[in-house]
């Protein structure tokens, strides 16, 4: 019976993803060998899982040369800046979770973008008090001080084993000699042509002289980016944060109306933080702490789910979706009130992730009826404490692991490129609360804790996560995803699919996803859920949005007997997991 159920599950997965792939934002007509997707990639030694094939191959080559997981991760990060320019970046920022097997230590590196010194609370408000969305998204004022270069170079310096020259060389060669445009890049450039060609320096790099877009199979070179990477290779992060490159970035920001200064660049610092940690059915979960909201709320939702028999109610059944959505609502309500940059506000992480608090929230949930979001408020009585992002996961033969998520925020960020550098600049300032109670581009509501303030880091949903085996300190699962506000729930479902529903990592990745973020008050479903399931959810009082878009692009690696197994999400084309 169990074998028959597994066959039915795989058949459903194929049908679901035939629908999913037809609606994925950058994989509209991708051709997939579904038989191969039923089983994960396996390797006895190291493994790399990323959203872009060339970057994965670069990471695996670093492992083959004797590099560790951190060496490979840094090489992948710099390569993605060349081969996946809509999300991979030098001009953005992100979070890296590093597990060192030898010392059994997990470190959280916060290289999130930072507000310039001249930023202030109401900088995006018009005279009438309304929010000017253009200024926070497509303007020089939208650009935060980038952290990627310092984050990656510092990770390598502290935890890597290879030189900066060694790990940067593949990215330099790909930028200077060029690479063949894949379908994902060609489609994304065509879809972004109106916004990107608004800026002459950006148009010059990403489009032909006659204004036409690159086609699949064309050679794409980025000589300015190659020179910037070469400078970083020789001089380290200072080549980016001081001198000519920094000056050109500031010139581009000011030309677009921004107020960033050279001192903002030279004063940028990476923060080493303590991971937020929890326990779910015996598995230890380590994830990113604030200014990411991801780790806190993944653990909070899992704590609520632990009160439920999710396995018995069935994967993606109406009852399971209902109960998980109710947990999600309460976590996102808390996010709106309590989460921000811990260097500026006292974030009550311990209270939010406390199992007793989750038991209180669980008691509010009816098994038969949906709660109205207007009746759900941030739950602590008092307290004293991005869809175009990309994620990659790396493990090595020594048991070290890296889970990294970084971003420009929107696809191609602000669209503004610093002329002569090849560096696209983020629009991460939109992740602040421009005005308390007003949603950002992802529909997320924020409050005073995430208000704009000089040198503050905006709140994020990025959720690089590492899961450890029960009764052991060894890595079990490395995962994460892009997806804006849906990153938290996407990563959560990978964890639940593996632990609660005993799926292999390919099945867990392919399974249809759902999302609730408190406001707006609706469950968003990917394609593939049955009409019966949708009707049962409606009967419980849920509003349903049958999404036309796929959710996330997870890149996951899991420990199996005698090695590692991994899977890249086929919701995006061009992804690849590869073993050493």
WOPE-V781589 format. One record per pair of residues at least 24 apart in sequence whose C-alpha atoms are under 10 Angstrom apart, sorted by the first residue. I is the first residue (numbers start at 1). GAP is how many residues later the second one is. Records with the same first field share a line. If there is no record, write none. Layout:
I=GAP + GAP
//
This chain:
6=497
9=306 + 498 + 502
10=24 + 25 + 27 + 28 + 497 + 500 + 501
11=27
12=499 + 500 + 516 + 517
13=24 + 25 + 494 + 495 + 496 + 497 + 498 + 499 + 515
14=24 + 496 + 497 + 514
15=512 + 513
16=494 + 495 + 496 + 510 + 511 + 512 + 513 + 514
17=493 + 494 + 495 + 509 + 510 + 511 + 533 + 553 + 554
18=509 + 510
19=507 + 508 + 509 + 529 + 531
20=490 + 492 + 506 + 507 + 508 + 527 + 528 + 529 + 530 + 531 + 550 + 551
21=506 + 528 + 529 + 549 + 550 + 551 + 552
22=505 + 526 + 527 + 528 + 549
23=503 + 504 + 524 + 525 + 526 + 527 + 548
24=502 + 524 + 525 + 526 + 527 + 528 + 546 + 547 + 548 + 549
25=159 + 162 + 163 + 362 + 523 + 524 + 525 + 526 + 546 + 547 + 548
26=157 + 158 + 159 + 160 + 161 + 162 + 165 + 523 + 524 + 545 + 546 + 547 + 548
27=156 + 157 + 160 + 161 + 523 + 543 + 544 + 545 + 546 + 547
28=156 + 159 + 543 + 544 + 545
29=154 + 544
30=153 + 154 + 540 + 541 + 542 + 543 + 544
31=539 + 542
32=538 + 541
36=470
37=469 + 470 + 472 + 473 + 530 + 531 + 532 + 533
38=466 + 467 + 468 + 469 + 472 + 529
39=465 + 466 + 467 + 468 + 526 + 527 + 528
40=464 + 465 + 466 + 467 + 469 + 516 + 517 + 518 + 524 + 525 + 526 + 527 + 528 + 537
41=464 + 465 + 516 + 523 + 524 + 525 + 526 + 527 + 535 + 536 + 537 + 538
42=515 + 516 + 517 + 518 + 520 + 521 + 522 + 523 + 524 + 525 + 535 + 536 + 537 + 538
43=354 + 516 + 517 + 519 + 520 + 521 + 522 + 523 + 535 + 536 + 537
44=352 + 353 + 515 + 516 + 517 + 518 + 519 + 520 + 521 + 535 + 536
45=350 + 351 + 352 + 353 + 354 + 517 + 518 + 519 + 534 + 535
46=26 + 348 + 349 + 350 + 351 + 352 + 353 + 354 + 355 + 511 + 517 + 518 + 519 + 532 + 533 + 534
47=25 + 346 + 347 + 348 + 349 + 350 + 354 + 509 + 510 + 511 + 516 + 517 + 518 + 519 + 530 + 531 + 532 + 533
48=24 + 25 + 28 + 344 + 345 + 346 + 347 + 348 + 354 + 507 + 508 + 509 + 518 + 519 + 520 + 528 + 529 + 530 + 531 + 532
49=24 + 27 + 342 + 343 + 344 + 345 + 346 + 354 + 429 + 430 + 505 + 506 + 507 + 508 + 517 + 518 + 519 + 520 + 526 + 527 + 528 + 529 + 530
50=26 + 27 + 30 + 340 + 341 + 342 + 343 + 344 + 354 + 431 + 503 + 504 + 505 + 506 + 517 + 518 + 519 + 524 + 525 + 526 + 527 + 528
51=29 + 33 + 36 + 37 + 339 + 340 + 341 + 342 + 430 + 431 + 502 + 503 + 504 + 517 + 518 + 519 + 521 + 522 + 523 + 524 + 525 + 526
52=24 + 27 + 28 + 31 + 32 + 36 + 130 + 132 + 133 + 338 + 340 + 516 + 520 + 521 + 522 + 523 + 524 + 525
53=27 + 30 + 31 + 129 + 520 + 521 + 522 + 523 + 524 + 525
54=25 + 26 + 28 + 29 + 30 + 116 + 117 + 120 + 125 + 520 + 521 + 522
55=24 + 25 + 26 + 27 + 28 + 29 + 115 + 116 + 337 + 520 + 521
56=24 + 336 + 337 + 338 + 519 + 520 + 521 + 522 + 523
57=519 + 520 + 521 + 522 + 523
58=109 + 111 + 112 + 113
59=108 + 111 + 335 + 519 + 520 + 521
60=334 + 335 + 336 + 517 + 518 + 519 + 520
61=109 + 518 + 519
62=100 + 104 + 105 + 108 + 518
63=331 + 332 + 333 + 334 + 516 + 517
64=332 + 515 + 516
65=97
66=95 + 96 + 330 + 331
67=93 + 94 + 95 + 96 + 99 + 100 + 329 + 330
68=88 + 91 + 92 + 93 + 94 + 326 + 327 + 328 + 329 + 330 + 331 + 332 + 333 + 334
69=29 + 30 + 31 + 87 + 90 + 91 + 92 + 324 + 325 + 326 + 327 + 328 + 329 + 330 + 331 + 332 + 333 + 334
70=26 + 28 + 29 + 30 + 82 + 85 + 86 + 87 + 88 + 89 + 90 + 91 + 92 + 324 + 325 + 326 + 330 + 331 + 332 + 333
71=81 + 82 + 84 + 85 + 86 + 88 + 89 + 90 + 91 + 92 + 93 + 95 + 96 + 97 + 323 + 325 + 331
72=84 + 88 + 89 + 90 + 95 + 321 + 322 + 323 + 324 + 330
73=25 + 79 + 82 + 83 + 87 + 94 + 319 + 320 + 321 + 322 + 328 + 329 + 330 + 331
74=75 + 77 + 78 + 79 + 80 + 81 + 82 + 86 + 90 + 93 + 94 + 328 + 330
75=77 + 81 + 89 + 91 + 92 + 93 + 94 + 95 + 96
76=76 + 91 + 92 + 94 + 95 + 316 + 317 + 318
77=71 + 72 + 75 + 90 + 91 + 94 + 313 + 314 + 315 + 327 + 328 + 329
78=70 + 71 + 74 + 75 + 89 + 90 + 91 + 92 + 93 + 94 + 151
79=88 + 89 + 90 + 91 + 92 + 93 + 94 + 95 + 96
80=91 + 310 + 312
81=67 + 90 + 94 + 144 + 148 + 341 + 342 + 343
82=88 + 89 + 90 + 91 + 92 + 93 + 94 + 96 + 97 + 138 + 139 + 140 + 143 + 144 + 147 + 340 + 341
83=88 + 91 + 92 + 95 + 96 + 97 + 98 + 99 + 102 + 137
84=98 + 100 + 101 + 104 + 306 + 328 + 490
85=100 + 103 + 104 + 121 + 323 + 326 + 327 + 328 + 338 + 339
86=99 + 102 + 103 + 106 + 302 + 303 + 304 + 321 + 322 + 323 + 324 + 325 + 326 + 327 + 329 + 338
87=300 + 301 + 302 + 303 + 304 + 318 + 319 + 320 + 321 + 322 + 323 + 324 + 325 + 326 + 337 + 339 + 395
88=60 + 300 + 301 + 302 + 303 + 317 + 318 + 319 + 320 + 323 + 324 + 336
89=57 + 58 + 59 + 60 + 300 + 301 + 317 + 318 + 319 + 323 + 324 + 334 + 335 + 336 + 337
90=56 + 57 + 58 + 59 + 60 + 62 + 135 + 138 + 139 + 150 + 316 + 317 + 318 + 332 + 333 + 334 + 335 + 336
91=52 + 53 + 54 + 55 + 56 + 57 + 58 + 149 + 158 + 316 + 317 + 321 + 322 + 326 + 327 + 331 + 332 + 333 + 334 + 335 + 336
92=51 + 52 + 53 + 54 + 55 + 56 + 57 + 297 + 314 + 315 + 316 + 317 + 320 + 321 + 331 + 332 + 333 + 334 + 335 + 336
93=51 + 52 + 53 + 54 + 55 + 56 + 57 + 58 + 59 + 296 + 312 + 313 + 314 + 315 + 316 + 333 + 335
94=52 + 53 + 54 + 57 + 58 + 198 + 295 + 296 + 297 + 310 + 311 + 312 + 313 + 314 + 315 + 366 + 368 + 369 + 370
95=52 + 53 + 56 + 57 + 175 + 176 + 192 + 193 + 194 + 196 + 197 + 296 + 308 + 309 + 310 + 311 + 312 + 365 + 367 + 368 + 369
96=55 + 56 + 59 + 176 + 191 + 192 + 295 + 296 + 297 + 306 + 307 + 308 + 309 + 310 + 366 + 367 + 368 + 369
97=58 + 176 + 177 + 178 + 189 + 190 + 191 + 296 + 304 + 305 + 306 + 307 + 308 + 366 + 367 + 368 + 369 + 381
98=57 + 61 + 177 + 296 + 297 + 302 + 303 + 304 + 305 + 306 + 366 + 367 + 368
99=60 + 187 + 296 + 300 + 301 + 302 + 303 + 304 + 367 + 375 + 376
100=59 + 298 + 299 + 300 + 301 + 302 + 375
101=295 + 297 + 298 + 299 + 300 + 372 + 373 + 374
102=296 + 297 + 298
104=295 + 296 + 369 + 370 + 371
105=295 + 368
106=167 + 168 + 169 + 180 + 181 + 294 + 295 + 296 + 360
107=165 + 166 + 167 + 168 + 179 + 180 + 181 + 295
108=163 + 164 + 165 + 166 + 167 + 168 + 178 + 179 + 180 + 181 + 295 + 296 + 356
109=42 + 43 + 45 + 46 + 161 + 162 + 163 + 164 + 165 + 166 + 179 + 180 + 295
110=37 + 38 + 41 + 159 + 160 + 161 + 162 + 163 + 178 + 179 + 180 + 181 + 182 + 347
111=35 + 36 + 37 + 38 + 39 + 40 + 41 + 43 + 157 + 158 + 159 + 160 + 161 + 295 + 346
112=32 + 33 + 34 + 35 + 36 + 39 + 157 + 158 + 159 + 179 + 180 + 294 + 295 + 316 + 344 + 345 + 346 + 347 + 348
113=30 + 31 + 32 + 33 + 34 + 35 + 155 + 156 + 157 + 294 + 295 + 313 + 314 + 315 + 316 + 342 + 343 + 344 + 345
114=29 + 30 + 31 + 32 + 33 + 150 + 151 + 154 + 155 + 314 + 315 + 339 + 340 + 341 + 342 + 343 + 344
115=26 + 27 + 28 + 29 + 30 + 31 + 145 + 149 + 313 + 314 + 317 + 337 + 338 + 339 + 340 + 341 + 342 + 343
116=25 + 27 + 28 + 29 + 142 + 143 + 144 + 145 + 146 + 147 + 148 + 149 + 152 + 313 + 337 + 338 + 339 + 340 + 341
117=28 + 142 + 143 + 144 + 146 + 147 + 336 + 337 + 338 + 339
118=140 + 141 + 142 + 143 + 146 + 335 + 336 + 337
119=25 + 139 + 140 + 141 + 310 + 333 + 334 + 335 + 336 + 337
120=314 + 331 + 332 + 333 + 334 + 335
121=311 + 312 + 313 + 314 + 327 + 329 + 330 + 331 + 332 + 333
122=311 + 312 + 313 + 329 + 330 + 331
123=311 + 312 + 329 + 330
124=305 + 306 + 309 + 310 + 311 + 328
125=309 + 310
129=306
130=304 + 305 + 308
131=303 + 304 + 307 + 308 + 309
132=302
133=297 + 301 + 307 + 308
134=296
135=121 + 122 + 123 + 292 + 294 + 295
136=278 + 291 + 292 + 293 + 294 + 295 + 296 + 298 + 304 + 305
137=272 + 273 + 276 + 277 + 278 + 289 + 290 + 291 + 292 + 293 + 294 + 303 + 304
138=57 + 118 + 272 + 275 + 276 + 277 + 278 + 288 + 289 + 292
139=114 + 115 + 116 + 117 + 118 + 119 + 275 + 276 + 277 + 288
140=110 + 112 + 113 + 114 + 115 + 116 + 117 + 118 + 119 + 120 + 274 + 276 + 285 + 286 + 287
141=112 + 113 + 115 + 116 + 117 + 118 + 119 + 273 + 286 + 287 + 288 + 289
142=111 + 114 + 115 + 116 + 117 + 271 + 272 + 283 + 284 + 285 + 286 + 287 + 288 + 289
143=110 + 113 + 115 + 116 + 117 + 265 + 270 + 271 + 273 + 282 + 283 + 284 + 285 + 286 + 287
144=109 + 114 + 116 + 120 + 121 + 264 + 281 + 282 + 283 + 284 + 285 + 286 + 311 + 312 + 313 + 314
145=96 + 104 + 105 + 115 + 116 + 117 + 119 + 120 + 121 + 122 + 123 + 280 + 281 + 282 + 283 + 284 + 310 + 312
146=94 + 95 + 103 + 118 + 119 + 122 + 262 + 279 + 280 + 282
147=94 + 118 + 121 + 122 + 123 + 259
148=89 + 122 + 258 + 259 + 260
149=80 + 83 + 87 + 88 + 89 + 90 + 91 + 92 + 121
150=86 + 87 + 88 + 90 + 91 + 118 + 119 + 120
151=86 + 118 + 119 + 120 + 121
152=85 + 118
153=79 + 80 + 83 + 84
154=82 + 83 + 115 + 116
155=115
157=79
163=70
164=68 + 69 + 70 + 71 + 72
165=64 + 65 + 67 + 68 + 69 + 70 + 71
166=67
167=66
168=61 + 62 + 64 + 65 + 66
169=57 + 60 + 61 + 64
171=54 + 55 + 58 + 59
172=50 + 51 + 53 + 54 + 55 + 56 + 57 + 58 + 61
173=48 + 49 + 50 + 53 + 56 + 57
174=46 + 47 + 48 + 49 + 51 + 52
175=45 + 46 + 47 + 48 + 49 + 50 + 51 + 52 + 53 + 54 + 247
176=44 + 45 + 46 + 47 + 48 + 49 + 50 + 51 + 53 + 54
177=42 + 43 + 44 + 45 + 46 + 49
178=40 + 41 + 42 + 43 + 44 + 45 + 48
179=38 + 39 + 40 + 41 + 42 + 43
180=34 + 35 + 36 + 37 + 38 + 39 + 40 + 41
181=33 + 34 + 35 + 36 + 37 + 38 + 39 + 40
182=32 + 33 + 34 + 35 + 36 + 37 + 391 + 392
183=31 + 32 + 33 + 34 + 390 + 391
184=32 + 388 + 389 + 390 + 391
185=29 + 30 + 31 + 388 + 389
186=27 + 28 + 29 + 30 + 31 + 32
187=26 + 27 + 28 + 29
188=25 + 223 + 224
189=24 + 25 + 26 + 222 + 223
190=24 + 25
192=219 + 220 + 223
193=222
195=217 + 219 + 220 + 221
196=216 + 217 + 218 + 219 + 220 + 221
197=218 + 219
198=217 + 218
199=57 + 216 + 217 + 218 + 219 + 220
200=216 + 217 + 219
201=51 + 214 + 215 + 216 + 217 + 218 + 219 + 220 + 221 + 223
202=210 + 213 + 214 + 215 + 216 + 217 + 220 + 221 + 222
203=212 + 213 + 214
204=213 + 215 + 218
205=212 + 214 + 215 + 217 + 218
206=216
222=199 + 200
223=197 + 198 + 199
224=194 + 195 + 196 + 197 + 198 + 199
225=195 + 196 + 197 + 198 + 199
226=195 + 196
227=193 + 194 + 195
228=192 + 193 + 194 + 195
229=192 + 193 + 194
237=29
238=27 + 28
240=25 + 26 + 181
241=24 + 25 + 26 + 27
242=24 + 25
244=176 + 177
245=173 + 174 + 175 + 176 + 177 + 178
246=172 + 175
247=171
248=169 + 170 + 171 + 172 + 173 + 175
249=167 + 168 + 169 + 170 + 171 + 172 + 174 + 175 + 176
250=168
251=167 + 168
252=164 + 165 + 166 + 167 + 173
253=163 + 164 + 165 + 172
255=161 + 163
256=160
264=191
267=188
268=187
271=72
275=190
276=73 + 74 + 77 + 189
277=72 + 73 + 76 + 188 + 189 + 190
278=24 + 25 + 72 + 75 + 76 + 77 + 189
279=24 + 27 + 74 + 76 + 188 + 189 + 191
280=24 + 25 + 26 + 187 + 190 + 215 + 216 + 219 + 220
281=24 + 25 + 189 + 218 + 219
282=186 + 187 + 188 + 189 + 190 + 217
283=184 + 185 + 186 + 187 + 188 + 189 + 193 + 216
284=182 + 183 + 184 + 185 + 186 + 187 + 188 + 189 + 191 + 192
285=180 + 181 + 182 + 183 + 184 + 191 + 192 + 210
286=177 + 178 + 179 + 180 + 181 + 182 + 192
287=116 + 175 + 176 + 177 + 178 + 179 + 180 + 192 + 193
288=115 + 116 + 173 + 174 + 175 + 176 + 177 + 178
289=50 + 52 + 53 + 58 + 60 + 173 + 174 + 175
290=49 + 50 + 51 + 52 + 53 + 57 + 59 + 167 + 168 + 169 + 170 + 171
291=48 + 49 + 50 + 51 + 52 + 53 + 56 + 159 + 165 + 166 + 167 + 168 + 169 + 170 + 171
292=47 + 48 + 49 + 50 + 165 + 166 + 167 + 168 + 169 + 170 + 171 + 172
293=38 + 39 + 41 + 42 + 43 + 45 + 46 + 47 + 48 + 56 + 166 + 167 + 168 + 169 + 170 + 192 + 195
294=41 + 165 + 166 + 167 + 168 + 169 + 170 + 171 + 186 + 191 + 192 + 193 + 194 + 195 + 197 + 198
295=54 + 58 + 166 + 167 + 168 + 169 + 170 + 193 + 196 + 197
296=35 + 39 + 43 + 52 + 53 + 54 + 55 + 56 + 57 + 165 + 167 + 192
297=30 + 31 + 33 + 34 + 35 + 37 + 38 + 42 + 52 + 55 + 56 + 164 + 166 + 191 + 192 + 195
298=30 + 33 + 55 + 165 + 167 + 189 + 190 + 191 + 192 + 193 + 194 + 195 + 197
299=32 + 53 + 54 + 55 + 56 + 59 + 189 + 193
300=27 + 28 + 30 + 31 + 34 + 49 + 51 + 52 + 53 + 54 + 55 + 57 + 58 + 61
301=24 + 25 + 26 + 27 + 28 + 29 + 30 + 31 + 51 + 52 + 57 + 60 + 61 + 187 + 188 + 191
302=25 + 26 + 51 + 53 + 56 + 190 + 191 + 193 + 194
303=24 + 49 + 50 + 51 + 52 + 53 + 54 + 55 + 56 + 58 + 59
304=24 + 26 + 27 + 49 + 51 + 52 + 53 + 54 + 55 + 56 + 57 + 58 + 59 + 61
305=53 + 54 + 57 + 191
306=49 + 52 + 53 + 56 + 194
307=48 + 51 + 52 + 55 + 56
308=54
309=191
310=186 + 187 + 190 + 191
311=185 + 186 + 188 + 189 + 190 + 191
312=188 + 189
314=186 + 187
315=181 + 182 + 185 + 186 + 196 + 197
316=181 + 195 + 196 + 197 + 198 + 213 + 214 + 217
317=212 + 213 + 215 + 216 + 217 + 219 + 220
318=211 + 212 + 214 + 215 + 216 + 217 + 218 + 219 + 220 + 222
319=48 + 49 + 214 + 217 + 218 + 221
320=47
321=192 + 193 + 194 + 195 + 202 + 204 + 212 + 216
322=43 + 44 + 45 + 46 + 47 + 48 + 49 + 201 + 214 + 215 + 216 + 218 + 219 + 220
323=39 + 42 + 43 + 44 + 45 + 46 + 47
324=165 + 169 + 190 + 191 + 192
325=45 + 46 + 164 + 189 + 190 + 191 + 192 + 193 + 197 + 198 + 199 + 217
326=35 + 36 + 38 + 39 + 40 + 41 + 43 + 44 + 45 + 46 + 47 + 190 + 191 + 192 + 197 + 216
327=31 + 34 + 35 + 37 + 38 + 189 + 190 + 191
328=160 + 161 + 164 + 187 + 188 + 189 + 190
329=42 + 43 + 44 + 47 + 48 + 49 + 186 + 187 + 188 + 189 + 190 + 191 + 192 + 193 + 194
330=28 + 31 + 32 + 34 + 35 + 41 + 43 + 46 + 47 + 48 + 49 + 186 + 187 + 188
331=27 + 30 + 47 + 48 + 185 + 186 + 187
332=45 + 46 + 112 + 113 + 153 + 156 + 184 + 185 + 186 + 187
333=40 + 43 + 44 + 45 + 46 + 111 + 112 + 113 + 184 + 185 + 186
334=42 + 43 + 44 + 45 + 46 + 112 + 184
335=43 + 109 + 110 + 111 + 112 + 114 + 115 + 124 + 126 + 182 + 183
336=41 + 42 + 97 + 100 + 101 + 103 + 108 + 109 + 110 + 111 + 112 + 113 + 114 + 182 + 183
337=40 + 41 + 42 + 43 + 99 + 100 + 108 + 109 + 110 + 111 + 112 + 113
338=40 + 41 + 42 + 45 + 46 + 47 + 108 + 109 + 110 + 111 + 112
339=46 + 107 + 108 + 109 + 110 + 111 + 119 + 120 + 121
340=92 + 93 + 106 + 107 + 108 + 109 + 110 + 111 + 116 + 117 + 118 + 119 + 120
341=108 + 109 + 110 + 115 + 116 + 117 + 118 + 119
342=43 + 107 + 114 + 115 + 117
343=112 + 113 + 114
344=105 + 106 + 109 + 111 + 112 + 113
345=39 + 40 + 103 + 104 + 105 + 111
346=37 + 38 + 39 + 103
347=36 + 37 + 38 + 102
348=32 + 34 + 35 + 36 + 37
349=34 + 36
350=35
351=29 + 32 + 33 + 34
352=27 + 28 + 31
366=174
367=173
368=169 + 171 + 172 + 173
369=168 + 169 + 170 + 171 + 172 + 173
370=167 + 168 + 169 + 170 + 171 + 172 + 173
371=150 + 169 + 170 + 171
372=146 + 149 + 150 + 169 + 170 + 171
373=144 + 145 + 146 + 147 + 148 + 149
374=144 + 145 + 146 + 147
376=142
377=141
386=24 + 25 + 41 + 42 + 44 + 45 + 54 + 55 + 56 + 73 + 74 + 75 + 76 + 96 + 97 + 98 + 99 + 100 + 101
387=24 + 54 + 55 + 94 + 95 + 96 + 97 + 98 + 99 + 100 + 164 + 165 + 166
388=24 + 25 + 94 + 95 + 96 + 164 + 165
389=24 + 73 + 92 + 93 + 94 + 95 + 98 + 163 + 164
390=72 + 90 + 91 + 92 + 93 + 162 + 163 + 164 + 165
391=71 + 72 + 73 + 88 + 89 + 90 + 91 + 92 + 161 + 162 + 163 + 164 + 165
392=72 + 86 + 87 + 88 + 89 + 90 + 161 + 162 + 163 + 164 + 165 + 176 + 185
393=71 + 72 + 73 + 84 + 85 + 86 + 87 + 88 + 161 + 162 + 163 + 164 + 173 + 175 + 184
394=84 + 85 + 161 + 162 + 163 + 172 + 183 + 184 + 185
395=80 + 82 + 83 + 162 + 163 + 164 + 169 + 184 + 185
396=168 + 183 + 184
397=166 + 167 + 183
399=75 + 76 + 77 + 160
400=74 + 75
401=65 + 74 + 76 + 77 + 156
402=62 + 63 + 64 + 76 + 77
403=60 + 61 + 62 + 63 + 74 + 75 + 76 + 77 + 78 + 152 + 153 + 154
404=58 + 59 + 60 + 61 + 74 + 75 + 76 + 77 + 151
405=57 + 58 + 59 + 60 + 74 + 75 + 76 + 77
406=56 + 57 + 58 + 75 + 76
407=55 + 75 + 77
409=32 + 51 + 73 + 74 + 75
410=31 + 74
428=29 + 30 + 31 + 32
429=28 + 29 + 30
430=28 + 29
431=26 + 27 + 28 + 29 + 30 + 53
432=24 + 25 + 26 + 27 + 28
433=25 + 26
439=80 + 81
441=43 + 44
442=41 + 42 + 43 + 44
443=41 + 42 + 74 + 75 + 76 + 77
444=40 + 41 + 73 + 74 + 75 + 76
445=72 + 73 + 74 + 75
460=24 + 25 + 27 + 28
461=24 + 25 + 26 + 27 + 28
462=24 + 25 + 26 + 29
463=24 + 25 + 26 + 27 + 28 + 29
464=24 + 27
465=26 + 27 + 30 + 91
466=29 + 90 + 91 + 92
467=28 + 91
468=91
469=90
474=85
475=82 + 83 + 84
476=81 + 82 + 83 + 84 + 88
477=28 + 79 + 80 + 81 + 82 + 83 + 87 + 88 + 89
478=77 + 78 + 79 + 80 + 81 + 88
479=75 + 76 + 77 + 78 + 79 + 87 + 88
480=72 + 73 + 74 + 75 + 76 + 77
481=70 + 71 + 72 + 73 + 74 + 75 + 88
482=69 + 70 + 71 + 72 + 73
483=67 + 68 + 69 + 70 + 71
484=67 + 68
485=30 + 31 + 32 + 67
486=27 + 28 + 29 + 30 + 31 + 38 + 65 + 66
487=28 + 64 + 65 + 66 + 67
488=27 + 29 + 64
489=24 + 25 + 26 + 27 + 28 + 62 + 63
490=24 + 25 + 61 + 62 + 63 + 64
491=61 + 62 + 63 + 64 + 65
494=60 + 62
498=60
504=54 + 56 + 61 + 62 + 63
505=50 + 51 + 52 + 53 + 54 + 60 + 61 + 62 + 63
506=50 + 51 + 59 + 60 + 61 + 62 + 63
507=60
508=46 + 48 + 59 + 61
509=43 + 44 + 45 + 46 + 47 + 57 + 58 + 59 + 60 + 61 + 62
510=44 + 57 + 58 + 59 + 60 + 61
512=38 + 39
513=37 + 38 + 39
514=31 + 32 + 33 + 36 + 37
515=30 + 36
516=28
523=24
524=24 + 25 + 27
525=24 + 25 + 26
526=24 + 25
//
